[in-house]
Amino acid sequence: MTHELWFRRPAPDWFEALPVGNGHLGAKVFGRVGEERIALNLDDVWSGDGPRELEVTDGPAVLADVRRLLLTDGDRLAATERTRALQGPLVESYQPLADLLISSAGEPQEYRRSLDLRTGIVAVEYTLDGVRFRRETYVSAPDQVMVWTISADRPGAIDLDLRLAGAHPVRVDVADGIDRGGGVGKELYGVVGHAPSDLTIEYRQSPDPIRYEEGRGIGFGVALRAMNDGGSVSVTEAGVAVRGANSLTVLVSAASTFEGWSVPPGRDPRVALREATALLDAVALDKLRERHLEDHLRLYERAELHLGDAVELPTDERIKAVAAGGNDPDLVALTFNFGRYLLMASSRPGTQAANLQGIWNQDRRPMWASDWTNNINTQMNYWPADLTGLGECFDPLTDLLEGLAESGAETARILYDAPGWVSHHNADIWRATWPVGEGGDDPVWSMCATCGVWLTAHLMEHYRFGLDVDWLRDRAYPLIAGAAEFVLSMLVDDGDGTLQFIPSTAPEHHFILPTGEKASVDLTSTYDIWLIRELFANLAEAEGVLGITSDLAARTTAARERLPKIGTTPDGRLLEWPTDWQPSEPQHRHQSHLYGLYPGAEIDPTRTPDWAAAARASLELRTAGATNGGWTAAWLVALWARLFEPEKASAVIQDYLSRLVSDNLLHRDGDIFQIDANFGMTGCIPELLLQSHTDVIRVLPALPADWPDGSFHGLRARGGLTFDVTWQDGVLTAATVRATHAGTHRIALTPDDIRTVTLAPGDQRPLIP
């Protein structure tokens, strides 16, 4: 069951509903029979009414104060508090769209609900009064519509009612031949509405947290068309009634008035409804399913993972068995394949980047705004993209960075009087780039000025996998150079010849001062050292590829040598801050000081054994307790894999599947859903199977003992390579490499079997047998 999630019951809540999407339009399907709910989302429906201004008037003076407090006074607590003056408005929140509600009668028997990852189709099958019914739901990327169908094995057996219910106040704008400016006919049923123009983020208190104002906020339109075979369909303002049909196809489309992050949204939601209706009018019904499958399979079949034998049990029962101590390698493979499916469903060319919940959210005040959280979570969303053959799904991240760079140039000027661009911890559809909180949020997470630096590392990695020189020149290099300009301008000599990046934090982790008070802002943290070293090296590498030489690269190369050294504690751990402060949480969820091990590439057991030993000591302390959250678990898998510790990585995966997922494998920690855990697991599991971050490509570098038999197809390595590999009883039995570009590579099939392989574009070379 490597490619299917299935259940014997409908979803009891939104968390366990099954996700479908095309990057723009998303839905969660509950699979209920009497009162079905399909919760809809649109990637560009957010709260707010356009870009905001950063009203900090004394940013450079505040920066000077922070530097003085750290470099001259040594007062970390005062420096931490002073950075609050740099905070701007809070981010806006990603919003639900509407619900499609489908009502019918009867108690079903012989029920089965499933999501086939290979097709992207959610199916619900059941028997009712002796009639066998089948429902299917999918969202087409080629046609930009959601499709819901129902068929029966007895003619005339389909009776049901459909309507759209608003998460926001909506009005029926088109029904039963009424034309109120939408320009559509009676076969359509539609609603229009607005997202909140003002909204208080979920962790702040307000007597009026969700506010709608006529003519403000992002407007939207949702259109529905029902097409029946047999029977009748009638449309009224109450909804759509279907009686006596043999089969039924329902199309749903949606559009918004969002016109770009830098401009206020359009005002008339009926314009969005007309756009949604045009999508329905363009559908060729006889080609709809075929076009969806062709598009879906084109991406999905590029990579897959098999581990052991398939287990013929419902997914929820398999999760319970693992929680009871069972071993189910095929469930790990399903988890990997599911993450690829989710990225395909939430990030496509031309859409917004996958946010903290992908594109699936039911709350008007979602946790952490369901925004882009850029001190790991956004980055983790895209860890699987290039590794698993989904390079197109990376495009929205590049788009996001280009918007952040444009917005962040103004933030860099206002706050720091600096060139280039900056992005801090949080971003939203309006491309907020400043530290958020309006003075009221903790600098431990708000004051993180190198989030944009980390994001640019993904650009260079994307190039290394695809080797697209034009893309590097036209899109990636300007962003990398702009980030480097900012960082270079922020480096200050501490009086001993060392360049310090100030203010600096270890994201979301306080240290405890000798007074017992907690602070977070310091001289350059280890996390920032890794990021800046990597940024400057990436700039030099990019210029080498492009055949250019700039003064900026020369200055960053010189500055790199003057950055603080990576230090260790007396007991052999990597320092997290410049001083061996007592951490507020020894088992903290962030592993930021280990960035150089993963996702960075500077720490390696064979090349830098001392750093690797220090990273291992740090990791052992960090993991002494229970893993703190699903995305943390994903990160730990990759860190242990890079240290060649497969059993520790496997134990983390087992724990994750035992207690940190819903019955549908989506990450769930109590009432919190974050999709970065799903993406992270899919991006980190390959580190156990294929590593290409050093000058040696390692095949099966950290294979867990409880995965004795398996295979993978389509995992990618840097340098434009793709690998297909099979193993039995823990021993490599077949390996093939394919190349998109010419190159010579060192490939380790075992630690003692390292081969030099020269490949031409299009070559396919068996390495074993």
VEXPANU-230718 format. One record per residue (C-alpha): residue in one letter; x, y, z. Coordinates in steps of 0.2 Angstrom, whole numbers, padded with zeros to 4 digits, always signed. Layout:
N
AXYZ;...
This chain:
769
M+0000+0000+0000;T+0015+0011-0003;H+0004+0023-0013;E-0013+0023-0005;L-0020+0029+0011;W-0037+0021+0015;F-0049+0020+0030;R-0065+0011+0035;R-0074+0026+0041;P-0076+0045+0036;A-0065+0058+0044;P-0071+0063+0061;D-0063+0080+0060;W-0054+0092+0048;F-0037+0086+0053;E-0041+0068+0047;A-0050+0074+0031;L-0040+0070+0015;P-0031+0084+0005;V-0032+0087-0013;G-0025+0103-0022;N-0017+0110-0037;G-0006+0123-0028;H-0019+0137-0030;L-0036+0128-0025;G-0035+0116-0011;A-0048+0105-0002;K-0050+0093+0012;V-0062+0079+0009;F-0071+0072+0024;G-0079+0057+0015;R-0096+0058+0025;V-0111+0051+0016;G-0126+0060+0024;E-0118+0077+0026;E-0102+0078+0017;R-0091+0093+0019;I-0077+0098+0007;A-0067+0112+0015;L-0060+0124+0002;N-0045+0135+0001;L-0037+0147-0011;D-0019+0151-0010;D-0021+0170-0012;V-0035+0173+0000;W-0028+0181+0016;S-0033+0194+0028;G-0028+0212+0026;D-0031+0226+0013;G-0014+0228+0005;P+0004+0231+0009;R+0008+0240+0026;E+0021+0253+0029;L+0035+0251+0042;E+0034+0266+0053;V+0050+0264+0062;T+0059+0281+0062;D+0075+0278+0071;G+0081+0261+0066;P+0099+0266+0063;A+0100+0274+0080;V+0092+0258+0088;L+0105+0248+0079;A+0119+0258+0086;D+0112+0257+0103;V+0111+0238+0102;R+0129+0237+0095;R+0135+0248+0110;L+0126+0238+0123;L+0134+0222+0116;L+0151+0228+0111;T+0155+0241+0125;D+0143+0237+0139;G+0141+0218+0137;D+0123+0220+0142;R+0114+0206+0133;L+0097+0209+0142;A+0096+0227+0138;A+0102+0224+0120;T+0088+0211+0118;E+0075+0223+0124;R+0081+0237+0114;T+0078+0227+0098;R+0059+0228+0101;A+0060+0246+0094;L+0064+0238+0077;Q+0047+0229+0077;G+0034+0233+0064;P+0016+0227+0061;L+0011+0209+0064;V+0008+0198+0049;E-0009+0194+0041;S-0016+0177+0041;Y-0020+0164+0028;Q-0039+0161+0027;P-0051+0148+0023;L-0062+0150+0008;A-0079+0141+0009;D-0086+0124+0012;L-0095+0113-0001;L-0109+0104+0008;I-0117+0089+0000;S-0133+0082+0009;S-0141+0065+0005;A-0150+0052+0015;G-0147+0034+0022;E-0134+0025+0032;P-0120+0018+0022;Q-0113+0000+0023;E-0097-0008+0016;Y-0088+0009+0017;R-0071+0013+0011;R-0062+0030+0010;S-0045+0032+0001;L-0033+0043-0007;D-0023+0036-0021;L-0006+0046-0022;R-0003+0040-0040;T-0019+0048-0046;G-0022+0062-0034;I-0040+0056-0032;V-0050+0054-0016;A-0063+0040-0017;V-0077+0035-0006;E-0086+0019-0009;Y-0101+0012+0000;T-0117+0003-0001;L-0134+0011+0002;D-0151+0002+0001;G-0143-0011-0010;V-0135+0001-0022;R-0116+0003-0023;F-0110+0021-0025;R-0093+0028-0029;R-0088+0046-0026;E-0072+0054-0033;T-0064+0071-0029;Y-0048+0079-0036;V-0042+0096-0041;S-0035+0098-0059;A-0020+0108-0062;P-0022+0109-0081;D-0040+0115-0079;Q-0040+0124-0062;V-0056+0116-0056;M-0061+0104-0042;V-0070+0089-0048;W-0083+0079-0038;T-0092+0065-0046;I-0104+0052-0040;S-0110+0036-0049;A-0121+0022-0044;D-0124+0004-0051;R-0143+0007-0052;P-0150+0020-0064;G-0159+0035-0056;A-0152+0031-0038;I-0143+0048-0035;D-0153+0061-0025;L-0143+0075-0016;D-0142+0093-0012;L-0127+0104-0014;R-0123+0122-0007;L-0108+0133-0003;A-0107+0139+0015;G-0095+0153+0019;A-0081+0153+0031;H-0084+0172+0029;P-0100+0181+0026;V-0105+0177+0008;R-0120+0181-0003;V-0127+0170-0017;D-0124+0180-0033;V-0129+0169-0046;A-0144+0156-0045;D-0159+0151-0055;G-0156+0162-0070;I-0153+0177-0059;D-0139+0188-0066;R-0133+0202-0054;G-0118+0207-0064;G-0109+0190-0065;G-0113+0187-0083;V-0117+0169-0081;G-0132+0158-0084;K-0144+0148-0073;E-0134+0132-0073;L-0122+0140-0062;Y-0122+0143-0043;G-0110+0155-0035;V-0106+0165-0020;V-0095+0180-0017;G-0087+0187-0002;H-0072+0196+0006;A-0059+0190+0018;P-0057+0201+0034;S-0049+0218+0031;D-0042+0218+0048;L-0038+0203+0059;T-0029+0200+0076;I-0017+0186+0075;E-0022+0171+0085;Y-0010+0174+0100;R-0015+0191+0103;Q-0031+0196+0113;S-0044+0208+0105;P-0062+0211+0109;D-0066+0211+0090;P-0052+0200+0082;I-0060+0198+0065;R-0066+0213+0056;Y-0075+0215+0039;E-0077+0231+0031;E-0087+0234+0015;G-0075+0237+0000;R-0059+0232+0009;G-0050+0216+0010;I-0047+0202-0003;G-0063+0198-0012;F-0067+0180-0019;G-0079+0171-0030;V-0083+0153-0030;A-0093+0145-0044;L-0101+0128-0045;R-0109+0119-0060;A-0118+0102-0059;M-0119+0091-0074;N-0130+0076-0073;D-0133+0060-0083;G-0152+0057-0081;G-0164+0064-0068;S-0165+0083-0065;V-0154+0097-0058;S-0162+0113-0051;V-0153+0128-0045;T-0161+0140-0033;E-0153+0153-0021;A-0154+0139-0008;G-0142+0128-0018;V-0142+0114-0031;A-0155+0100-0030;V-0151+0084-0039;R-0165+0070-0041;G-0165+0053-0050;A-0148+0055-0058;N-0138+0040-0065;S-0122+0050-0062;L-0116+0067-0058;T-0101+0078-0061;V-0099+0094-0050;L-0086+0107-0055;V-0080+0120-0043;S-0069+0134-0047;A-0063+0150-0037;A-0054+0166-0040;S-0049+0181-0029;T-0046+0200-0031;F-0028+0198-0026;E-0018+0208-0039;G+0000+0206-0031;W+0008+0209-0015;S+0012+0227-0018;V-0005+0234-0022;P-0022+0234-0013;P-0034+0221-0019;G-0047+0223-0032;R-0064+0229-0024;D-0078+0220-0033;P-0079+0201-0029;R-0090+0199-0044;V-0075+0201-0055;A-0067+0186-0046;L-0084+0176-0049;R-0083+0180-0067;E-0065+0173-0068;A-0070+0158-0059;T-0085+0155-0071;A-0073+0157-0086;L-0063+0143-0079;L-0079+0132-0079;D-0084+0137-0096;A-0067+0132-0103;V-0067+0114-0096;A-0069+0100-0109;L-0078+0087-0099;D-0073+0072-0109;K-0054+0077-0107;L-0055+0083-0089;R-0050+0067-0080;E-0037+0062-0093;R-0029+0079-0092;H-0028+0078-0073;L-0020+0061-0073;E-0008+0065-0086;D-0002+0080-0077;H-0002+0072-0060;L+0008+0056-0066;R+0021+0066-0075;L+0027+0073-0058;Y+0022+0059-0046;E+0031+0045-0056;R+0047+0054-0056;A+0052+0046-0039;E+0046+0033-0027;L+0052+0023-0012;H+0048+0005-0008;L+0053-0002+0009;G+0048-0020+0012;D+0031-0029+0009;A+0015-0019+0008;V+0003-0020+0023;E-0015-0023+0018;L-0022-0013+0033;P-0031+0004+0034;T-0019+0018+0037;D-0025+0022+0054;E-0024+0004+0060;R-0006+0004+0054;I-0001+0019+0063;K-0009+0012+0079;A+0001-0004+0076;V+0017+0006+0075;A+0013+0016+0091;A+0011-0001+0099;G+0029-0006+0094;G+0027-0014+0077;N+0039-0011+0063;D+0031-0006+0046;P+0044+0000+0034;D+0031+0002+0021;L+0022+0015+0031;V+0039+0025+0031;A+0038+0023+0012;L+0020+0029+0011;T+0025+0044+0022;F+0039+0048+0010;N+0028+0047-0005;F+0014+0056+0003;G+0025+0071+0006;R+0029+0072-0012;Y+0010+0072-0016;L+0007+0086-0004;L+0021+0097-0012;M+0013+0094-0029;A-0004+0099-0022;S+0002+0115-0013;S+0016+0122-0024;R+0015+0124-0043;P+0022+0136-0055;G+0012+0152-0054;T+0005+0149-0036;Q+0010+0156-0019;A+0023+0146-0010;A+0017+0132+0002;N+0014+0141+0018;L+0014+0134+0036;Q-0001+0123+0032;G+0003+0120+0013;I-0014+0127+0006;W-0026+0119+0019;N-0033+0129+0033;Q-0050+0130+0041;D-0047+0144+0054;R-0049+0162+0051;R-0036+0164+0065;P-0025+0150+0062;M-0010+0145+0073;W+0005+0157+0069;A-0006+0165+0055;S-0002+0150+0044;D+0011+0162+0037;W+0028+0159+0030;T+0039+0156+0045;N+0057+0159+0038;N+0068+0153+0052;I+0066+0135+0046;N+0048+0131+0042;T+0047+0138+0025;Q+0064+0131+0020;M+0059+0114+0026;N+0043+0114+0015;Y+0055+0114+0000;W+0068+0101+0006;P+0060+0087-0004;A+0058+0097-0020;D+0074+0094-0029;L+0079+0078-0021;T+0063+0070-0027;G+0062+0077-0044;L+0049+0091-0041;G+0059+0105-0048;E+0044+0114-0055;C+0037+0114-0037;F+0051+0125-0032;D+0046+0139-0043;P+0034+0148-0030;L+0048+0149-0018;T+0059+0159-0030;D+0044+0170-0033;L+0042+0172-0014;L+0060+0177-0012;E+0059+0190-0026;G+0045+0198-0018;L+0054+0198-0001;A+0069+0205-0009;E+0059+0220-0016;S+0050+0223+0001;G+0066+0219+0011;A+0076+0232+0002;E+0065+0245+0010;T+0066+0237+0027;A+0085+0236+0026;R+0086+0254+0022;I+0073+0260+0036;L+0079+0249+0050;Y+0098+0247+0047;D+0102+0260+0033;A+0109+0246+0024;P+0110+0241+0005;G+0104+0224-0002;W+0088+0216+0006;V+0083+0208+0023;S+0069+0196+0028;H+0066+0192+0046;H+0056+0178+0054;N+0038+0180+0047;A+0031+0184+0030;D+0014+0185+0023;I+0006+0188+0006;W+0009+0206+0008;R+0028+0202+0009;A+0031+0208+0027;T+0050+0207+0030;W+0053+0217+0046;P+0054+0210+0064;V+0035+0209+0068;G+0026+0212+0085;E+0025+0231+0086;G+0036+0231+0101;G+0026+0217+0110;D+0034+0201+0103;D+0049+0192+0110;P+0065+0196+0101;V+0070+0177+0103;W+0060+0174+0087;S+0056+0191+0080;M+0074+0197+0079;C+0081+0185+0066;A+0089+0196+0052;T+0097+0181+0043;C+0081+0172+0037;G+0083+0179+0020;V+0101+0173+0020;W+0095+0155+0024;L+0082+0156+0010;T+0095+0161-0003;A+0104+0145+0001;H+0090+0136-0007;L+0093+0145-0023;M+0111+0139-0025;E+0105+0121-0020;H+0092+0122-0033;Y+0105+0127-0046;R+0116+0112-0040;F+0103+0099-0044;G+0097+0107-0061;L+0112+0116-0067;D+0101+0129-0076;V+0114+0143-0079;D+0101+0155-0086;W+0090+0153-0071;L+0105+0156-0060;R+0110+0172-0069;D+0093+0179-0071;R+0084+0175-0055;A+0095+0167-0041;Y+0111+0177-0043;P+0103+0195-0040;L+0095+0188-0024;I+0111+0180-0017;A+0120+0196-0021;G+0107+0207-0013;A+0108+0196+0003;A+0127+0197+0003;E+0127+0216+0001;F+0115+0217+0016;V+0126+0205+0027;L+0142+0213+0022;S+0136+0231+0027;M+0130+0224+0044;L+0147+0216+0049;V+0156+0227+0062;D+0174+0225+0069;D+0173+0220+0088;G+0190+0228+0091;D+0199+0212+0090;G+0199+0211+0071;T+0184+0199+0071;L+0168+0204+0061;Q+0152+0202+0071;F+0134+0202+0064;I+0124+0211+0076;P+0110+0209+0082;S+0111+0190+0081;T+0101+0176+0089;A+0099+0157+0090;P+0081+0156+0083;E+0068+0154+0097;H+0081+0149+0110;H+0084+0160+0125;F+0100+0159+0135;I+0101+0162+0154;L+0112+0176+0161;P+0122+0174+0177;T+0108+0184+0185;G+0095+0171+0180;E+0087+0182+0168;K+0084+0176+0150;A+0090+0185+0135;S+0092+0181+0116;V+0101+0194+0107;D+0120+0192+0107;L+0136+0194+0096;T+0136+0182+0081;S+0128+0166+0085;T+0134+0149+0078;Y+0119+0148+0067;D+0123+0165+0059;I+0141+0161+0057;W+0136+0145+0047;L+0123+0155+0036;I+0135+0169+0032;R+0150+0158+0028;E+0138+0148+0016;L+0131+0164+0008;F+0148+0171+0004;A+0154+0155-0003;N+0138+0153-0013;L+0141+0171-0020;A+0159+0166-0026;E+0152+0149-0033;A+0139+0158-0043;E+0151+0170-0050;G+0162+0156-0055;V+0148+0147-0064;L+0143+0163-0073;G+0161+0169-0077;I+0160+0186-0068;T+0170+0194-0055;S+0163+0207-0044;D+0170+0219-0030;L+0156+0212-0019;A+0162+0194-0021;A+0180+0200-0017;R+0175+0209-0002;T+0164+0195+0005;T+0178+0182+0002;A+0190+0193+0013;A+0176+0196+0026;R+0173+0177+0027;E+0190+0175+0034;R+0187+0187+0048;L+0171+0180+0054;P+0171+0172+0072;K+0177+0154+0073;I+0165+0140+0076;G+0168+0137+0095;T+0166+0122+0106;T+0161+0120+0124;P+0172+0113+0138;D+0163+0096+0136;G+0165+0095+0117;R+0148+0102+0110;L+0147+0116+0097;L+0143+0132+0105;E+0126+0139+0101;W+0131+0157+0106;P+0148+0166+0107;T+0148+0162+0126;D+0144+0145+0134;W+0128+0152+0141;Q+0116+0140+0150;P+0102+0136+0137;S+0085+0139+0143;E+0079+0123+0135;P+0093+0110+0133;Q+0081+0100+0122;H+0075+0114+0112;R+0066+0111+0096;H+0078+0121+0085;Q+0094+0113+0080;S+0101+0130+0073;H+0119+0129+0079;L+0120+0112+0069;Y+0115+0121+0052;G+0133+0117+0046;L+0129+0098+0047;Y+0112+0099+0039;P+0105+0108+0029;G+0122+0115+0027;A+0137+0105+0021;E+0152+0111+0030;I+0152+0097+0044;D+0156+0079+0038;P+0162+0065+0048;T+0176+0061+0035;R+0182+0078+0031;T+0179+0087+0047;P+0179+0074+0061;D+0182+0086+0075;W+0166+0097+0070;A+0157+0081+0067;A+0161+0075+0085;A+0156+0092+0092;A+0139+0091+0082;R+0136+0073+0089;A+0139+0079+0107;S+0127+0093+0104;L+0114+0082+0096;E+0115+0069+0110;L+0111+0083+0123;R+0097+0090+0112;T+0088+0073+0110;A+0090+0067+0128;G+0071+0070+0130;A+0056+0067+0119;T+0056+0075+0102;N+0048+0092+0103;G+0037+0092+0088;G+0035+0084+0070;W+0046+0096+0061;T+0060+0094+0074;A+0059+0075+0071;A+0062+0078+0052;W+0077+0088+0055;L+0084+0076+0067;V+0082+0062+0054;A+0094+0071+0042;L+0106+0076+0056;W+0108+0058+0062;A+0109+0053+0044;R+0123+0065+0040;L+0133+0058+0055;F+0130+0040+0048;E+0119+0035+0063;P+0105+0026+0054;E+0097+0017+0070;K+0095+0034+0079;A+0087+0041+0063;S+0075+0026+0062;A+0070+0028+0080;V+0065+0046+0077;I+0055+0041+0062;Q+0046+0027+0072;D+0043+0040+0086;Y+0036+0052+0074;L+0024+0039+0066;S+0019+0034+0084;R+0013+0050+0091;L+0015+0065+0079;V+0003+0061+0065;S-0015+0061+0062;D-0023+0045+0056;N-0021+0052+0038;L-0002+0054+0041;L-0003+0073+0041;H+0007+0080+0055;R-0003+0084+0071;D+0003+0089+0088;G-0013+0091+0099;D-0023+0104+0089;I-0009+0110+0079;F-0006+0106+0061;Q+0010+0111+0052;I+0014+0103+0035;D+0033+0107+0037;A+0034+0091+0046;N+0027+0081+0032;F+0038+0090+0019;G+0053+0088+0031;M+0051+0069+0033;T+0051+0067+0014;G+0066+0078+0012;C+0076+0070+0026;I+0072+0051+0023;P+0083+0052+0007;E+0098+0057+0017;L+0098+0039+0024;L+0098+0033+0006;L+0108+0045-0005;Q+0120+0059+0000;S+0128+0071-0013;H+0132+0087-0002;T+0151+0083-0002;D+0163+0079-0016;V+0158+0060-0015;I+0141+0054-0019;R+0136+0041-0006;V+0124+0027-0010;L+0115+0020+0005;P+0126+0029+0017;A+0115+0026+0033;L+0103+0012+0029;P+0093+0007+0045;A+0094-0011+0050;D+0075-0012+0050;W+0074-0008+0031;P+0083-0024+0025;D+0075-0024+0008;G+0069-0010-0003;S+0072+0001-0018;F+0070+0019-0024;H+0068+0026-0041;G+0072+0044-0046;L+0081+0051-0031;R+0092+0065-0037;A+0110+0070-0033;R+0118+0087-0036;G+0127+0088-0053;G+0111+0084-0063;L+0111+0065-0058;T+0097+0053-0054;F+0098+0036-0046;D+0088+0020-0046;V+0094+0008-0032;T+0089-0009-0025;W+0095-0018-0010;Q+0092-0035-0001;D+0096-0040+0016;G+0105-0023+0018;V+0116-0026+0003;L+0116-0016-0013;T+0111-0027-0027;A+0107-0014-0041;A+0111+0004-0045;T+0109+0015-0060;V+0114+0033-0063;R+0107+0044-0076;A+0114+0061-0081;T+0107+0077-0088;H+0124+0086-0090;A+0141+0081-0093;G+0152+0078-0078;T+0164+0067-0068;H+0158+0061-0051;R+0165+0051-0037;I+0152+0038-0031;A+0153+0028-0016;L+0144+0012-0017;T+0151+0006+0000;P+0164+0016+0011;D+0178+0006+0002;D+0171+0006-0015;I+0172+0023-0022;R+0172+0025-0041;T+0176+0039-0053;V+0162+0040-0066;T+0162+0051-0081;L+0145+0054-0089;A+0138+0063-0104;P+0121+0071-0106;G+0108+0058-0107;D+0119+0044-0101;Q+0112+0030-0091;R+0125+0019-0082;P+0123+0003-0072;L+0134+0004-0057;I+0129-0013-0051;P+0129-0027-0057;
